[in-house]
Amino acid sequence: MEKEKRIRCQIFCQRGKTIEAELSADTKAYEGDGIWIWVSEREEGGCRLGKLRLEMKNESCRGNDNLRADRPIRVSLPMEERPEQITAMYLFNEWWTRPAFVAGFAEIPEKTQVAFLRYKDRFSCIIPMVGREYKTCLTGGEEDALCLEMTSGLGGRRAVDDPLYVMAEGSDLMEVIHRVFSWLASYKGILLRTKRRIPEMFTYLGWCSWDAFYREVSEEGIREKAKELLEKKVPVRWMLIDDGWLSVEQEGELLTDFMPDPEKFPAGFKAMTQEIREQGAIRWFGVWHALGGYWGGIRPGSRLACKEQPYLYATANEKLIPSPFTGERFYRDWYKVLRREGIDFVKVDGQSAVPYYLEDSLPVCEGARGMHEALEGGASYMDGAIVNCMGMAMENILARPSSGLSRNSDDFMPEKEGGFAEHLLQNAYNSLYHDEIYHCDWDMFWTVHADSVEHSLLRAVSGGPVYVSDKVGATDPKILRPLAYRDGRLLMMERSAKPTLDCIFSDPMAGGVLKLHNVAPWGEDKGGGIAVYNLTKDVQSFTFAPEEIPELAEVDADAYWVFDYFQEKVFSLDRGERYTGTIQPEGFGWFIFLPRKKTAACLGLLEKYVGFTAVESSWEDGDKAVFVIREAGPIGWIAEKDPQKVLVNAVDVTGQVKKEGKLFWVDLAEGSAKIAVSVLW
């Protein structure tokens, strides 16, 4: 910020008084009107941390006009130069963020919690901070100033001493984002994604009851769906019983008991879960609940409330919720019951409702941290297996100590026109920062739907769980086959898919395409992929190069084979060489990148979107290449020359080899056993 320009503050008080303050250019401080304000900035961990301190003079034995509860502090920071482009990740409702592509500071939406800035010679990432008590958000300001608003959700306070923002700059945007979130994780005492564990069940295909039954879920419906999946040989390995199973008082949406609704699940869960496990391949069951127990909390005066009273918190607005201080025992008691009933994991919704639960009761940051620590402590009875959901407010993101999985977007809405484009947009851009802390869950979808193939490809590249919510009788196994092995294990990529750099600062809904990149193991090396989506109703052109996938820079290769999955075509590109193509209105494509070897590059299981991850190892010896593949099926490889002989587990299959240009494949019968393919030239 320029020294000659002054920081401006607006202070809003409970009784309507507003104080306008300009801080000294030298001291960054202001004193007057019975208030003292000081803004500082320091370097730490390759980042710049801004902090605000404020004190208001109070009179003894008199009424004082202190800070109001909602956004009492607004700070305008003059900036040295204006960026060329800004992508602002803002909360469009309480739970989720989406991008706004803006040209300047004045256009930044309210409740922006991450901003990516592009300058001529560098990038910047700015995070308005979550402190001990006050949460900060960016908002629209002036052309030459960045505006921040602070709130605690608790009125009447006379002093503030909390961080205001953290930011970093550099020539590589992904490195800048990582640097900021690494600092945040250390500052908050939480783990980065690379140190968080994704629970085992979420590495397999799953099914969720929500879009199949909504709140009319029942034992009969769960049993019918499990039977259908078994009969169709769909390798789903876990089932999630979503909202509708709980014992609740519908008026006020209040939880009344730990056990399920006796009308919908007359015998509880235990017999049902046990019998389904014995009859088929389902190994895990999960249930849904809200962070407050149910949407409105726990019913006061109920047997549950009386029994759990020491572990509950009565809020100023007369809600009864798990306590931010002692609530761990509430969750432990609940999860003990669920474990006895055969439940293995929980999905916890409504997490960003913390400011509403605790309004005028506790500071939002303190409350969020306490409730998440209580939840995760209690979830030790579930081996920490939590799907965090409806919780992308930054006070939630930075409050969870160690749970591994977090939903990355608003719900899949099967009946909403244009829903796929918005769903894709949110997931793609949210992953730019959410992936730094969590394994990202891109939500469920339907296999019988107009956009089912687009959705299935999106889940394949997402790097997260894959689960569907088809109604009874509606699951199409063909849509799921490219996503998983025969045993249901996902061919999962390494991280959350992210937009390529040329897409980050432009709106793909307005024109152009959205390209998502990701990587995955390919034997001892890495392979990558770029998914291309046209979100417009016009034909669009697009380009890409291998260097757009950052991790491929770690691979010892100057050139890459590129496999066009849907067109079944092969071509080669140098690391920085660009390919140009066209894509039809609302069309999509998937391009796989494998380092170009001396003789051949194995594509693994051709029918799978990320089939190259099935290649466990490969090696070359003169005119021979050997590929070890996790299971049998259509196997493909890329090579310049026709093979003289091809062996599968030492059996000659040369006569079965098919060819299209430089693409070769063998249609082997599907099987779960590992195979070795030897190609001789």
N, C-alpha and C positions, 0 to 999 in steps of 0.2 A: 504494500500500500504506500502511496506517495506521502512523504513526510509533511508536505505543505497542505495536504488535504486533511480535514478533520473527520473523525468518527462521530456520527450522530446517533443519539439514543432517544427513544421515546419511552417513558415510563407511565403505565396506566394503573391507576389506583382503584381501590374498592368503591369509593364514593363518587367516582367520576372524574377526579382530578387527573390531569395529564401534565407531565413534566417533559419539556423539550430541552435536551442537553447536547452541547457540542464539546467534545473532549479536546483538551489542549493538544496541539500538534507535537509538542515536545514531550510531555509527560503521559499522554494518552489517558488523562484523568480529568474529572469534573467535580467541582464542589459548589453547592448552592441549592437553594430551595429545600433545605433540610435533607439533602441527599448527597452521597459521595459515590462516584462511579470510577472504576479503573479497568481498562482493557489492556491486556498484555499478550505478547506472542513470543514463543521460544522454539528453538530447534530441538528435536528429539527423535532419534531413530530414523533419520532421513525424512522426517515430516515436520510441518510447522503446526504447533498447537496454540490456538487462541483461547484465552480465558477471560471471564468477566467476574469482577467483584463489585458488589453494591451494598451500601448500608443506608438506611433511612433513619433519621432522628425521630425518636418517639418521646412523647411527654408522659410523665408519671401521672397516674390517676385521671387521665383524659382520653377521649376518643382519638385514635390515630388513623390516618388514611393511608394504609399500607397497600401492598401489591394485590391486585385482583388475581383470581385463580386462572383465568384463561388468557394466555399470551400477554402477560403484563409488561414484557420487555421486548422492544424492537431495536435492533442495532443495524446501522448502515455502515458498511466498511468500504471506503473508497479503494478501488483497484487500480493497479499500475497501468494496465492496458485492457482493452476489451477483447474477448476471445472471438474467433471467427464463427464458431458454432458451439452450442451447448446441448447436451442430452441430459434432461432432468428426470430423475426417477422419483415420482411423486405418489403419495397415497391418494388414490381416487375414491377410496372409501376407507373404513377403519382398518381393513384387513390386508389390502393388496396394493402393490405399486405397479405402475406402467410408465412408459417413457413419454416425455414431451420433447419434441425437437424444436429448439428455439434459437433465435439469433442473438439474444442479449440478455443481460441480467433482469431487465424490466419485465421480460416475458416468462420468467421462471414461475411455475404454478405454486400455489399454496401447498404446504405440507410436503415439500420436496425434501427427501432425506439422503439423496446421493446426487451429485452433479459431476458429469464428465465434461471437461472444457478442452476445446481444440484451438491452439494458437498456431501461428505460422511455423514456429520452430520447436514446439513442445506440446505436451498434454498435461492436464491437471485433473486431479480427483479431489473433490471437497466433500467432507462428511460433516454436517452439523451434528454436534455431539450430544450424547446421552450421559449426563453427569450423575452425581449421587441423588440429586433431587430434581433438577431441571432438565427437560428435554428441549432441544433446539431443532427447528426446521428452517429451511430456506423458503423464501417467498419472493414475489415480484417486487422489484425495487426500482432503482434508477439506472440509467444507461451506464453510468460509471461507478456504480456501487452495488455490492452484494448485500442483500438484506436478510437478516436472521431474526426469528422470533422464538422466545423462550417461554416455556410454560411448565408448571409443576402439577397442576390440577388441584392445588391447595391454596386458598386465598388467605390474606392477612399476614403474609410473611414480610419481614422488614429487612432481610439480609439474603444475599446470594453470593455464593463462592463456588462456581462450577465452570467446567470447560465450555467453550463456545463453539469451536470448530477444530477439525484437523484436516490438513491438506498436504498433498505431495505433488511434485512436478517431475517430468522427465521426458525423454524422447520415445519411450515405449509405454503406451497406455496400460497394457496388461501388467507390466512390472510396477507401474505407479499405483494401480488399484491394489495389487498384492501387498505393496509396501504399507499402504494406509491400513489395510485390514489386518496385517500382521501386527502393526503397532496397536491397533484397537484390541485385538485378541489378548495381547500381553497386558495392556492397560486394564482390561476388564477381567483378566484372569480366566478366560475361556479358551477353548481349543479351536484351532483352524480345522478345516475339513480334512486335511491330510492326516490329522491325528484323531479324527472321529470315526467310529466304527458304524458301518451300515449293518443292521441286524440281518442275520442269515436269511430269514424268510423273504426279505425284499430283493434277494438275488434270484428269486424264482417268480414265475407268473402267478398273478393273483386275481381275485374277483371281489368286488365290493357290492353291497346290497343297495346302495343309495339310488341310482337311477333305475334300478330294477323294481324296487318296491317303495321308494321314498319312506315315509313313516309307517307304512303298512307292512313292515317286515314281520315275519313270524317263523316259528319252527317249521311249519309245513312248507313255507316258501324256501327256506334254506335247504331243507332236505330235497325238495324237487330240483333245485339248481345243482346241488352236489350230484344227484343221480344223472342229470343231463350231461354234466361235464364228464362223468365217468363213461357214459354210453358213447359219447362222441370222441372219447380218447383225447380230450383237451388236457394238457399237462399242467393245469392249475394246481398249485401246491398250498395256497392259503386263501382263506375267506375272511372278509371283514364285514361284520354286522354293524351297519351304520345307524344313524339316528332312527329312533322308533322302538328300540328294544327295552328302554329303561322304564323303571317304575317311577312315574312322574305325576304331578298334578298339572294338568294341561293349562289351566288358567294361571298365568304367572310363570309357567314353564319351570316348575320347581321339582327337584329330585326328592323322592320320599324313601327310597330303599336302595341298597347295594345290589340286590338280586333283580333279575329281569322281570318285566311285566308278566304276571301270572296268567293273563288271558292269552297272550301271544306265545309265551314259552311256559306252558303249565308245569313242566318238570325241571325248569331251569335250563342250563346249558349242558350239564355234564353228560347225560345219556346221549344227547344229540351229537355232541362233538366226538364222543368216544365211538359211537356207531359209525359215523361218517369216516372217521380215520380208519376203522377196521375194514370198511367196505371198498375204499378207493385209495387215491393217492394224496388226498388232502392231509397235510401234516400240521398246519398251524391255523389257529383261529384268533381273530382280534375283534374288539368292540370299540365303538365310538363313545365319547362323552365330551362335554364342554369343560373348559378350564375351571369354571365355577361349579362343577358337578353337573348341572344342566344350565340351559341358557339364562335362567333367572336365579340360579344358585340352588340352595337347599331349603326345603320348606321349614320355616320356623315352627317349633312345637311338635314336629314329627318325631317318631321314635328314633329315626336316624339322627336328627338334630340333637336330641337329648343325649344319645349315646356318644356322639362325636363332639359334643359341645366344647371340650378343651382345645380342639383342633380347628375350630371354626372362628370366623371373624365377622362381626356385625358392622356393616358399613353405615356411613352417615345417611345414605338413602334407603336404609332398612333392608338391605340384601344380606343374606347369610352365605358366605363363601368359604372355601378352604383358606385357612389363615396363612398370610405371608410369613408368619413367624413360627407357627407350630403345625402347619398344614401337612408336613411330610407324613405324620402319623395318620391323617385322614386318608391320604392316597394309599399308604401301606395297608391299612385296614381293608380298603376297598379292593385292592389288587390281590390280597390274600384270598378273599372270597372268590374273585374271578379266576384265579389260578386253580382253585379247587374245582371250579366249574369247567376247566379245560380251556381257558383263555390264555393265549401266549403273548399278546401285544395289545396296545391301545392306540387309537387315533384321538388326539385331543384338539378340539376345535375352539373357536371363539377366543383365541389367546390375546388378540389385540383389543379385547373388551376391558382390559385392566383399567384404563382411564375412566371408564364408565362405572365399573364395579367400585372403584376406590375414590371417586370424585369427592372432594372435600373431606376425605378420610386419611389418605396417605399420599405423599409425593409419588407420581406415576413411576419414576425410575426405581425407587425403593420398593414399591409394591410389585412391579414386574419381576425384579430380581428375586424377591422373596417367594413369589408364587412359583416361578420356574425352578428354583432350588428345591422347594417342597415337592413339586411334581417329580422331578428327576430323582430325588431321594427315595420317594415312594415307589418309583418304577424299578428299583433294584429287584423287586419281586417279579418283574417282567424281563429281567436281564437287560434293563435299559431300553427295551424295544418300544419306542414311541414314534408315532408319526405326528410331528408338530404341524398344526394347520390353522389357517386364518390368523397368522401371527407374523406378518411381515413389517409391522411397525418396528422401528429401530430399537425401541426399548425392549422388545421381545427378542429380536435377533441377537442383541448383545448381552442377554441375560441368561441364556441357557448354558450351563457349564460344559456339558459333554454329549448330550443326545445327538444322534448322527443325522437324522432325516427331517427335512422341513419342506412343506408344500411351497411351490414356486409361483403359483398363479391362482387367479379366481377359478371357480368351478368350470369343468367341462359342462356345457349346456346344450344337450342334444337337439333341443327344439328351437334354439335361437338362430335366426337367419344371420349369416356372416359370423357365426360364433367361432369357427375355426381360425379365421384370420386374427381375431382379437386374442384368442387363446395362445396362438403361436407367438404373437407380438409380445405379450406379457412374459411368457416363459423365456423367450430368447433374450430379452434385454434385462429381465430380473436376474438371470444367471450371471451377468457380468460382475455383480457384486455378491449375490446370495451364495454362489458357489464357493466363495472364499471361506465361508464358515460352515456350510452344510452340504451334504449330499442332497441334491434337489429332486423333489417329487413333482413331476409334470402332470399329475392327476390322471384319472381314469378316462376311458372312452368306450364307445360301443363298436363291436365288430360288424354289426348290421346297421349301417349308417351311410349317408351319401359321401361323407369325408373319411370313411374308415381306413382307407389305404394311406391317405395323408397323415392321419393320426398314428397309424402303426409305424410308419417311417419316423415320425417325430419322436415316438417313444424309443425307437431303436437308437437314435443318435443322442437322446437326452442324457444318457449316462446315469439314469435313475431307475426307480421301480417301474414295472409295467403291470398294469392291472386294468380289468374291464368291468363294466357294470351292466352287462346285457341282461335283459329280462329272461325269465324262464322260457326256454325253447329258442332263444334268439342268438345264441353264440355261433359264429361262423369260424370253424377251426382254421380255414385257409388264411384268414387275416392274421392269426397268431403264429402260424407256422414259421414265418421268417424271423421271429423274434427270439426263439428259445430252442434249446436242445430237446430231445425226446423226453428227458426226465423233468422238463420244465425250467431248468436253469437258464437264465438269460445270457445272451451274448452281449454283455454289458460293456460300454465304453468307459474310459477312465475317469471322466469328470463330467460336469454339465456342459452341454453344447452351448457355444457362444457365437454371436454375430462376427463375421469378419470385419476388419478395421474399416473398410470402405462402406460398411452398412451402419456403423455405430452412430453416426451423426446425421443420418438421412432417414426420412420416414418411408418405409417400404409400402405403406398403405397408400401413399400419395403417388408413387411411381417407382419404377425399378423393381428390384427383387430383394429378398432377404436370404442371405447365405449363412448357414450355420456350420461351424467346424468342430471336430472332435478327434480324439486319438484313442487307440486301443493297442494292447500287446499283439505282436505278430511274431510268434516264436520268441527268439532272443532280441528281436528288434521291435520297432513300432510301425504301425500303419495308421493311416488317417482317412478322413472322409469329409466331404462338403456336401450338405444338403441344400438345394436351391429351391426356393418357393416364390412363385409369382402371386402376389396378393392383389393384383389388379385385374381388370377385365380386358386388358389389351395384351398383345404379344410384346414381350420384353426381351432385350438382349442382356447377357451377363458375361462376366469374365471371371477367371480365377487362376491362381498359380499355387504350386505346392508350398511356397514360402508363406502363404497366408495361414498355414497351420503351424503355430509357433514351435510345438514340440518336435516337428520333423527336422528342425535345425540341429537337433541332437543326434540325428541318424547320419551315419557315414555314407552318404549318397549324394551325387550331383544331379542325378536324374531319377524320375519316378514313372512307373507304369500307372496309368489312370484307367479304371474300369467304370464305364457308364452302366450302372446296374440295370436300369429299366430298358435301355436300348441294346444291352449286351454287346457293347463295342469297347475296343481297347485302343489306347494311344499313349504316347510317351511325351513327357514334359521335363525340361531342365528345371532346376529349383526355382528360378525366377521367371521362367517362360510362362506366358499367359495363353490360356485357351479362351476362345470366344464362342458363345453359342446363343441360341434363342430358346425361349420357353413359352408355351401356350398360355392363354389367359387362365388364371387360377391353377396353373400347372405346377409340377414339381419334378425334381430330379435328384439322383443320389450318385455321387462320384467317389470312388475308393482310390486312395493313393498308396502305393507300395513301393519301397525303394527298389530301384532297378539293379538286379543282381547279375552275375556273370552269365548264367544260363537261363534260369527260370524264376518266376515269382508265383508262389502258390496262393490262390484266392480262397482256398479252403472250401467251405460248404456254400456252393453257388446260390442256393435258394434262400440263404439267410442274408439279411441286410448287412450284418457285420460278420459275415462268414469267415473272414480272414483271422478272427480271434480264435477260431477252432484249430488253427495251426499251432500245435504245442512246441514244435521244434522243426528245424530244417537245416540241411547242410549239403554242400556240394563237394564232389571228389572227381576231378577231371571232367569226363563227359557223363557224369551221373549226379542226379539230385534226389534227395530223400526227404519226404515230408511226413511228419507224424501228426495225425489229425484226430481230434477228440472222439468223433463218432463218424459212422458211415453215412453216405448220402451222395447226391451229385457233387463231384469234386472237380474243381477247375484250377488251371494254372495258365500263366502267360509266358510265352517263349518265342524266340526268333526262329527256331528250327523245329521241324517235325521230329517226334521221338522215334527211335528205332524199336524200343520196347518199353512197356509200362507194366509194372508189377504192383499188385495190391496184396499185402501180406504174403508175398512170394508167389502169388498166383498171377499168371500172365493174362492181362486184360487188353493187350494191344489192339486186338480186333474191335474192341468196344469204344475206342477213342474217337471223339468227334472234334471237328475243327471249324472255326470261323475266324479267318485272318490269323492273328497271333494268339487267339483264345482257344485253349484245348480243354476238354472235359470228358469225364466218364460218369455215366449214369449208374451209380451203384445203388443197390437196394438199401433202404434206410436201416440202420442198426445202431445199437447203443455202445458197441464195442469200439475201442480205439483201433485205428488202422495206420499202417505205414505204406505210403505210396512211393515207389521208386521209378524215376523217369531216366531212361538211358538214351543218349544220342549217338 
